[in-house]
Amino acid sequence: MTNRGGYKDEFILSLEADKWLFHADLLVDKAHVVMLKEQGIIKKEAVAILTCLQHLEERSEDFIEYDLPEYEDVHTAIEAVVIDAVGEDIGGRMHTGRSRNDEVATCIRLALRTELLALLKAINDLRGALLAKAGEHIGTVMPGYTHLQRAQPTTFAHYLLAHADAFARDSARLLTAYERTNVCPLGAAAFASTGFPIDRERTARLLGFDAVLENSMDAVSTRDFIIEAISCYANLMTALSRLAEELILWSSTEFNFIRLPDEYVTGSSIMPQKRNPDYAELIRARAGTVYGCLMSVLSICKALPYSYNRDFQEATPHLVRATKTTIASVTVMMSMVNGLEVQEERMAEQAPRGFTTATELADTIVRETGLPFRTAHTIVAALAADLTDKTWESLKDEESEKALVADILQRIDTLALDSVGQKLSAKGLSEKKVKETLEVAANVRKRRVKGGPAKKEVRRMLTRRKTDLEKEEKARQDREEQVKRCLDELEKEVRRKKRVITVIRKPNPNVVVDRIKDIRK
């Protein structure tokens, strides 16, 4: 072991990323040794090496804490501990037909594959939470917004479905990223493959990869799968940040549309009444963290000559940070959505404010009078300029509503005389039709075209989205189970090639080194 210290020695280390890759490296070592044994490249040495690797796996936390920091990287550390345990004549054969270049690339893909499956599960849980909450609020009307200004009435279910659909696309992008990640570079060696008769397909199958990454130079010198994964994260974090921003706004006193769960708000050190949406704010901020990771990896990989360059070492920590940040953000958001309290009365009260039914009034003028939409738009725009929120506040009973409807029709007639020379009441526009246009629920009912907020259409979308989610979660589980079956097969092969060996452990757990007797017998 080398006791490293000082800026020069620390400069080349990659400890945090190596901790992330530790278990993946053990899997790669096992698969490679099993293949070497099957190909006759190594013989009885395989037993001792596999036994050492098994012991390392058993003491993983202890190894990562005490042994790993003493070495340049996790790959060197594992090989050194194996050699220290069984001697170089045996342990030194583990690296036959392999380079750190293809080993590292394979480990990153293995570790990332696991994280992508976990992230897909988290996204599917979030989508499920959004769909469940939408199912509870199909009839909950609210104002919809453009430019953060009240625009038209919609429903809370329709709004939640919009976010669920965005996350569905993120899930689809991640699934294709998984497919391009789950290919095996092992066997490419430094970049020009190896003269040993290795079986790349065998190691790929043992490790649960879908295929071999064929060209040996490409296999070790590409990190495009990292760029693609973090790009997917960035897109996902953008969608999360938009939802987080709305949760922040809508939980404020000014909106008061929702109440966030108590466990996802914090108090103030000085103001006792505060319920600060800190978790949502951190999700909003951490989108920027992931963007930074993406830009860093793009910059690191730009203009690198083929094949391997040590620059690649700098990409992995950004991948680790982006991955952990994204999974945590999705998980927190899912819990916040699950615990949301919706202020239905407040939403309904605000739904007509700002004359959100103006578009339906213009549409009704077109249907009832035959005027071009642009003419109707001009008339209603002039009407809207005269109306204020006080107009809607005055609607306290049927009598006040009837008076408002009559007033609006009179104003429309006056405006129409100026623009088209005729009252619209004379062309078929009635108080009944005007009254209908002002009703928020009636506005929503009419929006029954595909994708609209009408109850029937929202129920159809909900049913379809739930079916799609079930299919996609099943596909994710299938991939997870396929990987598990392959790794179980790898462990069976390891056990087949091992034999019982007496193990002696030093008593000090800080410097435990597995010693194996009778290896050379």
BAFIKOL-335313 format. One record per residue (C-alpha): x, y, z; residue in three letters. Coordinates in Angstrom, 1 decimal, padded with zeros to 4 digits, m for minus. Layout:
BEGIN
REC      u      v      w selum
REC      X      Y      Z   ALA
...
//
This chain:
BEGIN
REC      u      v      w selum
REC  000.0  000.0  000.0   MET
REC  001.1  003.5 m000.7   THR
REC  000.4  006.2  001.8   ASN
REC m000.6  009.1 m000.4   ARG
REC m000.6  012.8  000.8   GLY
REC m000.2  016.3 m000.5   GLY
REC m001.7  018.1 m003.5   TYR
REC  000.2  016.1 m006.1   LYS
REC m000.9  012.7 m004.9   ASP
REC m004.5  013.8 m004.1   GLU
REC m004.9  015.5 m007.5   PHE
REC m005.1  012.2 m009.3   ILE
REC m007.5  010.4 m007.0   LEU
REC m011.2  009.8 m007.5   SER
REC m012.4  008.4 m004.2   LEU
REC m016.1  009.4 m004.2   GLU
REC m016.7  008.0 m007.7   ALA
REC m014.7  004.8 m006.8   ASP
REC m017.0  004.2 m003.8   LYS
REC m019.9  004.3 m006.2   TRP
REC m018.2  001.8 m008.5   LEU
REC m017.0 m000.7 m005.9   PHE
REC m019.8 m003.3 m006.2   HIS
REC m019.8 m002.9 m010.0   ALA
REC m016.1 m003.6 m010.1   ASP
REC m016.5 m006.8 m008.0   LEU
REC m019.1 m008.0 m010.5   LEU
REC m016.9 m007.2 m013.5   VAL
REC m013.9 m009.0 m011.8   ASP
REC m016.0 m012.1 m011.1   LYS
REC m017.4 m012.3 m014.6   ALA
REC m014.0 m011.8 m016.2   HIS
REC m012.4 m014.5 m014.0   VAL
REC m015.2 m017.0 m014.7   VAL
REC m014.8 m016.4 m018.4   MET
REC m011.0 m016.7 m018.2   LEU
REC m011.4 m020.1 m016.4   LYS
REC m014.0 m021.3 m018.9   GLU
REC m011.7 m020.3 m021.8   GLN
REC m008.7 m022.1 m020.2   GLY
REC m006.7 m018.9 m019.9   ILE
REC m006.4 m019.4 m016.2   ILE
REC m007.0 m022.7 m014.3   LYS
REC m006.9 m023.4 m010.6   LYS
REC m006.0 m019.8 m009.8   GLU
REC m009.6 m018.8 m010.5   ALA
REC m010.8 m020.5 m007.3   VAL
REC m008.5 m018.4 m005.1   ALA
REC m009.2 m015.2 m006.9   ILE
REC m013.0 m015.7 m006.8   LEU
REC m012.8 m016.6 m003.1   THR
REC m010.8 m013.3 m002.4   CYS
REC m013.4 m011.4 m004.3   LEU
REC m016.2 m013.0 m002.3   GLN
REC m014.5 m012.0  001.0   HIS
REC m014.0 m008.4 m000.3   LEU
REC m017.7 m008.2 m001.0   GLU
REC m018.6 m009.4  002.5   GLU
REC m016.4 m006.8  004.1   ARG
REC m017.4 m004.0  001.6   SER
REC m018.0 m001.2  004.1   GLU
REC m014.9 m001.9  006.0   ASP
REC m012.9 m002.1  002.8   PHE
REC m014.3  001.2  001.4   ILE
REC m013.6  003.0  004.7   GLU
REC m010.1  001.7  005.5   TYR
REC m008.4  000.2  002.4   ASP
REC m009.7  002.1 m000.6   LEU
REC m008.4  005.5  000.4   PRO
REC m004.8  004.1  000.3   GLU
REC m004.9  003.4 m003.4   TYR
REC m005.1  005.4 m006.6   GLU
REC m008.5  004.0 m007.5   ASP
REC m010.9  001.2 m006.7   VAL
REC m009.7 m001.0 m009.5   HIS
REC m006.1 m000.9 m008.4   THR
REC m007.2 m001.4 m004.8   ALA
REC m009.1 m004.6 m005.4   ILE
REC m006.4 m006.1 m007.5   GLU
REC m003.7 m005.1 m004.9   ALA
REC m005.7 m006.7 m002.0   VAL
REC m006.2 m009.9 m004.0   VAL
REC m002.5 m010.1 m004.8   ILE
REC m001.6 m009.3 m001.2   ASP
REC m003.8 m012.2 m000.1   ALA
REC m002.8 m014.9 m002.5   VAL
REC  000.4 m013.7 m004.1   GLY
REC  001.2 m012.2 m007.4   GLU
REC  001.6 m015.5 m009.1   ASP
REC m002.1 m016.2 m008.6   ILE
REC m003.7 m012.8 m008.0   GLY
REC m001.7 m011.2 m010.7   GLY
REC m003.6 m013.3 m013.3   ARG
REC m007.0 m011.7 m012.6   MET
REC m006.1 m008.8 m015.0   HIS
REC m005.2 m011.1 m017.9   THR
REC m006.7 m009.9 m021.2   GLY
REC m008.1 m006.7 m019.6   ARG
REC m007.2 m003.1 m019.2   SER
REC m008.4 m000.6 m016.6   ARG
REC m009.8  001.3 m019.6   ASN
REC m012.5 m001.4 m020.5   ASP
REC m012.9 m002.3 m016.8   GLU
REC m013.7  001.3 m015.8   VAL
REC m016.1  001.8 m018.7   ALA
REC m017.9 m001.4 m017.9   THR
REC m018.2 m000.5 m014.2   CYS
REC m019.7  002.9 m014.9   ILE
REC m022.3  001.3 m017.2   ARG
REC m023.2 m001.3 m014.6   LEU
REC m023.5  001.3 m011.8   ALA
REC m025.5  003.7 m014.0   LEU
REC m027.8  000.9 m015.2   ARG
REC m028.8  000.3 m011.6   THR
REC m029.4  004.0 m011.0   GLU
REC m031.5  004.4 m014.2   LEU
REC m033.8  001.6 m013.2   LEU
REC m034.2  003.1 m009.7   ALA
REC m034.9  006.5 m011.3   LEU
REC m037.5  005.0 m013.6   LEU
REC m039.2  003.5 m010.6   LYS
REC m039.2  006.9 m008.8   ALA
REC m040.6  008.6 m011.9   ILE
REC m043.3  006.0 m012.3   ASN
REC m044.2  006.5 m008.6   ASP
REC m044.5  010.2 m009.1   LEU
REC m046.7  009.7 m012.2   ARG
REC m048.9  007.4 m010.2   GLY
REC m049.2  010.0 m007.4   ALA
REC m050.2  012.7 m010.0   LEU
REC m052.8  010.5 m011.6   LEU
REC m054.2  009.5 m008.2   ALA
REC m054.5  013.1 m007.2   LYS
REC m056.0  014.0 m010.5   ALA
REC m058.7  011.3 m010.1   GLY
REC m059.7  013.0 m006.9   GLU
REC m060.2  016.4 m008.6   HIS
REC m061.8  015.9 m011.9   ILE
REC m064.5  018.4 m011.0   GLY
REC m062.3  020.9 m009.2   THR
REC m062.4  024.0 m011.3   VAL
REC m059.5  026.5 m011.2   MET
REC m058.1  029.4 m013.3   PRO
REC m055.7  028.3 m015.9   GLY
REC m052.8  030.7 m016.7   TYR
REC m050.6  031.9 m019.6   THR
REC m047.8  034.4 m018.9   HIS
REC m048.8  033.8 m015.2   LEU
REC m052.0  035.8 m015.9   GLN
REC m055.5  034.3 m015.5   ARG
REC m056.5  033.0 m018.9   ALA
REC m059.3  030.4 m019.1   GLN
REC m061.0  028.1 m016.6   PRO
REC m059.8  024.5 m016.3   THR
REC m059.7  021.8 m013.7   THR
REC m057.0  020.7 m011.2   PHE
REC m057.2  017.2 m012.7   ALA
REC m056.5  018.6 m016.2   HIS
REC m053.5  020.6 m014.8   TYR
REC m052.1  017.5 m013.0   LEU
REC m052.4  015.4 m016.2   LEU
REC m050.2  018.0 m018.0   ALA
REC m047.4  017.4 m015.6   HIS
REC m048.0  013.6 m015.6   ALA
REC m047.6  013.6 m019.4   ASP
REC m044.4  015.6 m019.2   ALA
REC m042.9  013.0 m016.8   PHE
REC m044.1  010.2 m019.0   ALA
REC m041.9  011.6 m021.8   ARG
REC m039.0  011.8 m019.3   ASP
REC m039.6  008.2 m018.5   SER
REC m039.5  007.2 m022.2   ALA
REC m036.2  009.2 m022.7   ARG
REC m034.6  007.4 m019.7   LEU
REC m035.7  004.0 m021.0   LEU
REC m033.9  004.6 m024.3   THR
REC m030.9  006.0 m022.4   ALA
REC m030.9  002.7 m020.4   TYR
REC m030.8  000.7 m023.6   GLU
REC m027.7  002.5 m024.9   ARG
REC m026.1  002.3 m021.5   THR
REC m026.7 m001.5 m021.1   ASN
REC m024.1 m002.6 m023.6   VAL
REC m020.8 m004.1 m022.6   CYS
REC m017.3 m002.7 m023.3   PRO
REC m015.5 m005.5 m021.4   LEU
REC m012.9 m007.2 m023.6   GLY
REC m011.9 m004.1 m025.5   ALA
REC m008.8 m004.0 m023.3   ALA
REC m006.8 m000.7 m023.6   ALA
REC m008.4  000.0 m027.0   PHE
REC m007.1 m002.6 m029.5   ALA
REC m008.6 m005.7 m027.8   SER
REC m006.4 m008.6 m026.7   THR
REC m004.5 m011.6 m028.1   GLY
REC m006.0 m013.9 m025.5   PHE
REC m009.0 m016.0 m026.7   PRO
REC m011.5 m014.3 m024.5   ILE
REC m015.3 m014.6 m024.9   ASP
REC m016.8 m011.1 m024.8   ARG
REC m020.4 m012.4 m025.3   GLU
REC m020.0 m014.6 m022.3   ARG
REC m019.0 m011.8 m019.9   THR
REC m021.7 m009.5 m021.3   ALA
REC m024.4 m012.2 m020.6   ARG
REC m023.1 m012.9 m017.1   LEU
REC m023.3 m009.2 m016.3   LEU
REC m026.8 m008.8 m017.6   GLY
REC m025.9 m006.6 m020.6   PHE
REC m028.1 m006.7 m023.7   ASP
REC m025.2 m006.7 m026.1   ALA
REC m021.4 m006.2 m026.6   VAL
REC m020.2 m002.7 m027.5   LEU
REC m018.4 m004.0 m030.5   GLU
REC m015.6 m001.7 m031.7   ASN
REC m012.9 m001.9 m029.1   SER
REC m011.7  001.6 m029.7   MET
REC m015.2  003.1 m029.4   ASP
REC m015.9  000.9 m026.4   ALA
REC m013.3  002.4 m024.1   VAL
REC m013.2  006.0 m025.4   SER
REC m016.9  007.0 m025.5   THR
REC m018.8  008.6 m022.6   ARG
REC m021.8  009.6 m024.8   ASP
REC m024.0  007.4 m022.6   PHE
REC m023.1  009.6 m019.6   ILE
REC m023.9  012.7 m021.6   ILE
REC m027.2  011.2 m022.7   GLU
REC m028.1  010.1 m019.1   ALA
REC m027.4  013.6 m017.7   ILE
REC m029.2  015.2 m020.6   SER
REC m032.3  013.1 m019.7   CYS
REC m031.8  014.2 m016.0   TYR
REC m031.7  017.9 m017.1   ALA
REC m034.9  017.5 m019.0   ASN
REC m036.5  015.8 m016.1   LEU
REC m035.3  018.4 m013.6   MET
REC m036.7  021.1 m015.9   THR
REC m040.1  019.5 m015.6   ALA
REC m039.7  019.1 m011.8   LEU
REC m038.6  022.7 m011.4   SER
REC m041.8  023.9 m013.2   ARG
REC m044.0  021.8 m010.9   LEU
REC m041.9  023.0 m007.9   ALA
REC m042.4  026.6 m008.9   GLU
REC m046.1  026.2 m009.1   GLU
REC m046.3  024.5 m005.7   LEU
REC m044.3  027.4 m004.3   ILE
REC m046.6  030.0 m005.8   LEU
REC m049.9  028.2 m005.2   TRP
REC m049.0  027.5 m001.5   SER
REC m048.5  031.3 m000.9   SER
REC m051.2  033.4  000.8   THR
REC m051.7  035.3 m002.5   GLU
REC m052.8  032.2 m004.3   PHE
REC m053.8  029.8 m001.4   ASN
REC m054.7  027.1 m003.9   PHE
REC m052.9  024.3 m002.1   ILE
REC m051.3  023.5  001.3   ARG
REC m048.0  021.6  001.3   LEU
REC m047.5  018.7  003.7   PRO
REC m046.1  019.8  007.1   ASP
REC m043.0  017.6  006.7   GLU
REC m042.0  019.4  003.5   TYR
REC m042.1  023.0  004.8   VAL
REC m039.9  024.7  007.4   THR
REC m040.4  027.5  009.9   GLY
REC m038.5  030.7  010.3   SER
REC m035.8  031.4  012.9   SER
REC m037.6  034.7  013.7   ILE
REC m041.2  034.6  012.3   MET
REC m043.3  032.1  014.1   PRO
REC m046.1  032.0  011.5   GLN
REC m044.0  031.0  008.5   LYS
REC m044.4  027.8  006.4   ARG
REC m041.6  028.0  003.9   ASN
REC m041.7  025.7  000.9   PRO
REC m037.9  024.9  001.3   ASP
REC m038.1  021.4 m000.3   TYR
REC m039.8  022.7 m003.4   ALA
REC m037.3  025.6 m003.6   GLU
REC m034.4  023.1 m003.4   LEU
REC m035.8  021.1 m006.2   ILE
REC m036.1  024.3 m008.2   ARG
REC m032.5  025.1 m007.4   ALA
REC m031.1  021.7 m008.0   ARG
REC m032.2  021.8 m011.6   ALA
REC m029.3  024.2 m011.9   GLY
REC m027.0  021.7 m010.3   THR
REC m027.8  019.1 m012.8   VAL
REC m027.4  021.6 m015.7   TYR
REC m024.0  022.3 m014.4   GLY
REC m023.1  018.6 m014.3   CYS
REC m024.2  018.3 m018.0   LEU
REC m022.2  021.3 m019.1   MET
REC m019.1  020.0 m017.2   SER
REC m019.3  016.6 m018.9   VAL
REC m019.9  018.1 m022.3   LEU
REC m016.8  020.3 m021.8   SER
REC m014.7  017.4 m020.6   ILE
REC m015.5  015.2 m023.5   CYS
REC m015.3  017.9 m026.2   LYS
REC m012.4  017.5 m028.7   ALA
REC m010.8  014.5 m027.0   LEU
REC m008.7  012.4 m029.5   PRO
REC m009.3  008.7 m029.7   TYR
REC m009.0  006.6 m027.7   SER
REC m008.8  006.7 m023.9   TYR
REC m007.8  009.9 m022.1   ASN
REC m007.6  010.5 m018.3   ARG
REC m009.9  013.4 m018.8   ASP
REC m012.7  010.8 m018.6   PHE
REC m012.1  010.4 m014.9   GLN
REC m013.5  013.9 m014.3   GLU
REC m016.8  013.0 m015.9   ALA
REC m017.8  010.3 m013.5   THR
REC m018.2  012.5 m010.3   PRO
REC m020.5  014.7 m012.3   HIS
REC m022.6  011.7 m013.3   LEU
REC m022.8  010.5 m009.7   VAL
REC m023.8  013.9 m008.4   ARG
REC m026.4  014.5 m011.2   ALA
REC m027.8  011.0 m010.7   THR
REC m028.2  011.3 m006.9   LYS
REC m029.6  014.8 m007.1   THR
REC m032.2  013.8 m009.7   THR
REC m033.4  010.6 m007.9   ILE
REC m033.7  012.5 m004.6   ALA
REC m035.6  015.3 m006.3   SER
REC m038.1  013.0 m007.9   VAL
REC m038.7  011.1 m004.7   THR
REC m039.3  014.2 m002.6   VAL
REC m041.7  015.6 m005.3   MET
REC m043.7  012.4 m005.2   MET
REC m044.2  012.6 m001.4   SER
REC m045.2  016.3 m001.7   MET
REC m047.8  015.5 m004.4   VAL
REC m049.1  012.6 m002.3   ASN
REC m049.6  014.9  000.7   GLY
REC m051.0  018.0 m001.1   LEU
REC m054.2  019.5  000.4   GLU
REC m056.2  021.2 m002.3   VAL
REC m058.2  024.3 m001.4   GLN
REC m061.1  023.6 m003.7   GLU
REC m063.4  026.5 m002.6   GLU
REC m060.6  029.0 m003.1   ARG
REC m059.8  027.6 m006.6   MET
REC m063.5  027.8 m007.6   ALA
REC m063.8  031.3 m006.2   GLU
REC m060.8  032.5 m008.3   GLN
REC m061.7  030.6 m011.4   ALA
REC m063.9  033.4 m013.0   PRO
REC m061.7  036.3 m011.8   ARG
REC m060.0  038.2 m014.6   GLY
REC m062.8  037.4 m017.0   PHE
REC m061.4  033.9 m017.7   THR
REC m064.6  033.1 m019.6   THR
REC m064.0  035.8 m022.3   ALA
REC m062.8  033.3 m024.9   THR
REC m066.0  031.3 m024.6   GLU
REC m068.0  034.6 m024.9   LEU
REC m066.2  035.4 m028.2   ALA
REC m066.8  031.8 m029.4   ASP
REC m070.5  032.1 m028.5   THR
REC m070.8  035.3 m030.5   ILE
REC m069.3  033.5 m033.5   VAL
REC m071.7  030.5 m033.2   ARG
REC m074.8  032.6 m032.5   GLU
REC m074.3  035.6 m034.9   THR
REC m072.0  034.3 m037.6   GLY
REC m069.5  037.1 m037.1   LEU
REC m065.8  036.3 m037.9   PRO
REC m063.9  035.3 m034.7   PHE
REC m061.5  038.3 m035.1   ARG
REC m064.4  040.7 m035.0   THR
REC m065.9  038.9 m032.0   ALA
REC m062.5  039.0 m030.3   HIS
REC m062.3  042.7 m030.8   THR
REC m065.7  043.3 m029.3   ILE
REC m065.0  041.1 m026.2   VAL
REC m061.5  042.7 m025.8   ALA
REC m063.2  046.1 m025.5   ALA
REC m065.7  044.7 m023.1   LEU
REC m063.0  043.1 m021.0   ALA
REC m061.2  046.5 m020.6   ALA
REC m064.3  047.8 m018.8   ASP
REC m064.7  044.9 m016.4   LEU
REC m062.7  044.5 m013.2   THR
REC m062.5  041.9 m010.4   ASP
REC m065.2  043.8 m008.6   LYS
REC m067.5  042.7 m011.3   THR
REC m067.2  039.1 m010.2   TRP
REC m067.2  040.0 m006.5   GLU
REC m070.7  041.5 m007.0   SER
REC m072.1  038.1 m008.0   LEU
REC m073.7  037.1 m004.7   LYS
REC m077.1  035.7 m005.9   ASP
REC m079.3  035.1 m008.9   GLU
REC m080.5  038.6 m009.0   GLU
REC m077.1  040.1 m009.2   SER
REC m076.0  037.6 m011.8   GLU
REC m079.1  038.4 m013.9   LYS
REC m078.3  042.1 m013.7   ALA
REC m074.7  041.5 m014.8   LEU
REC m075.8  039.4 m017.8   VAL
REC m078.1  042.1 m018.9   ALA
REC m075.5  044.8 m018.5   ASP
REC m072.9  042.7 m020.5   ILE
REC m075.3  042.1 m023.4   LEU
REC m076.2  045.8 m023.5   GLN
REC m072.4  046.7 m023.6   ARG
REC m071.8  044.2 m026.4   ILE
REC m074.7  045.7 m028.4   ASP
REC m073.2  049.2 m028.0   THR
REC m069.7  048.0 m029.0   LEU
REC m071.2  046.0 m032.0   ALA
REC m073.0  049.1 m033.2   LEU
REC m069.7  050.9 m033.4   ASP
REC m067.8  048.1 m035.1   SER
REC m070.4  046.3 m037.4   VAL
REC m073.3  048.7 m037.3   GLY
REC m075.8  046.3 m035.7   GLN
REC m076.8  045.0 m032.3   LYS
REC m075.8  041.4 m031.7   LEU
REC m079.0  040.8 m029.7   SER
REC m080.8  041.3 m033.0   ALA
REC m078.6  038.7 m034.7   LYS
REC m079.4  035.9 m032.1   GLY
REC m077.2  036.6 m029.1   LEU
REC m079.5  036.2 m026.0   SER
REC m079.1  036.8 m022.3   GLU
REC m079.4  033.0 m021.8   LYS
REC m076.4  032.4 m024.0   LYS
REC m074.4  035.2 m022.4   VAL
REC m075.2  033.7 m019.0   LYS
REC m074.0  030.3 m020.1   GLU
REC m070.7  031.7 m021.3   THR
REC m070.0  033.3 m017.8   LEU
REC m070.5  029.9 m016.0   GLU
REC m067.1  028.4 m015.3   VAL
REC m068.5  024.8 m015.2   ALA
REC m070.2  025.3 m018.5   ALA
REC m067.0  026.5 m020.0   ASN
REC m065.1  023.4 m018.9   VAL
REC m067.9  021.1 m020.1   ARG
REC m067.7  022.5 m023.6   LYS
REC m063.9  021.8 m023.8   ARG
REC m064.5  018.1 m024.6   ARG
REC m062.3  017.9 m027.7   VAL
REC m059.4  015.4 m027.3   LYS
REC m057.1  016.5 m024.6   GLY
REC m059.5  019.1 m023.1   GLY
REC m060.6  019.6 m019.5   PRO
REC m064.2  018.3 m019.8   ALA
REC m064.9  015.5 m017.3   LYS
REC m065.5  012.8 m019.8   LYS
REC m062.3  013.6 m021.6   GLU
REC m060.2  013.8 m018.4   VAL
REC m061.6  010.4 m017.3   ARG
REC m060.6  008.9 m020.7   ARG
REC m057.1  010.4 m020.4   MET
REC m056.8  009.1 m016.8   LEU
REC m057.7  005.6 m017.8   THR
REC m055.3  005.6 m020.7   ARG
REC m052.5  007.1 m018.6   ARG
REC m052.9  004.5 m015.9   LYS
REC m052.8  001.7 m018.4   THR
REC m049.7  003.1 m020.0   ASP
REC m048.1  003.5 m016.6   LEU
REC m048.8 m000.1 m015.7   GLU
REC m047.3 m001.3 m019.0   LYS
REC m044.2  000.9 m018.6   GLU
REC m043.6 m000.2 m015.0   GLU
REC m044.0 m003.8 m016.1   LYS
REC m041.3 m003.2 m018.8   ALA
REC m039.0 m001.7 m016.2   ARG
REC m039.5 m004.6 m013.8   GLN
REC m038.8 m007.0 m016.7   ASP
REC m035.5 m005.3 m017.3   ARG
REC m034.7 m005.3 m013.6   GLU
REC m035.6 m009.0 m013.3   GLU
REC m033.5 m009.9 m016.4   GLN
REC m030.5 m008.2 m014.9   VAL
REC m031.1 m010.0 m011.6   LYS
REC m031.3 m013.4 m013.4   ARG
REC m028.0 m012.8 m015.1   CYS
REC m026.3 m011.7 m011.9   LEU
REC m027.7 m014.7 m010.1   ASP
REC m026.3 m016.9 m012.8   GLU
REC m022.9 m015.2 m012.4   LEU
REC m023.0 m016.0 m008.6   GLU
REC m023.9 m019.6 m009.4   LYS
REC m020.9 m019.8 m011.8   GLU
REC m018.7 m018.3 m009.1   VAL
REC m019.9 m020.9 m006.6   ARG
REC m019.3 m023.7 m009.1   ARG
REC m015.7 m022.7 m009.6   LYS
REC m014.9 m022.2 m005.9   LYS
REC m013.8 m024.7 m003.3   ARG
REC m013.7 m024.6  000.5   VAL
REC m010.6 m022.8  001.7   ILE
REC m009.5 m022.1  005.2   THR
REC m009.5 m018.3  005.8   VAL
REC m007.4 m016.6  008.4   ILE
REC m008.3 m013.0  009.4   ARG
REC m006.1 m010.6  011.3   LYS
REC m007.8 m009.4  014.5   PRO
REC m007.6 m005.7  013.7   ASN
REC m010.6 m004.9  011.5   PRO
REC m008.9 m001.7  010.3   ASN
REC m006.3 m003.7  008.4   VAL
REC m008.1 m007.0  007.7   VAL
REC m006.5 m008.9  004.9   VAL
REC m008.0 m012.2  003.9   ASP
REC m005.2 m014.9  003.9   ARG
REC m005.9 m018.1  002.1   ILE
REC m004.0 m021.3  002.8   LYS
REC m003.2 m024.1  000.5   ASP
REC m003.9 m022.1 m002.7   ILE
REC m001.0 m023.6 m004.6   ARG
REC m001.9 m027.2 m003.7   LYS
//
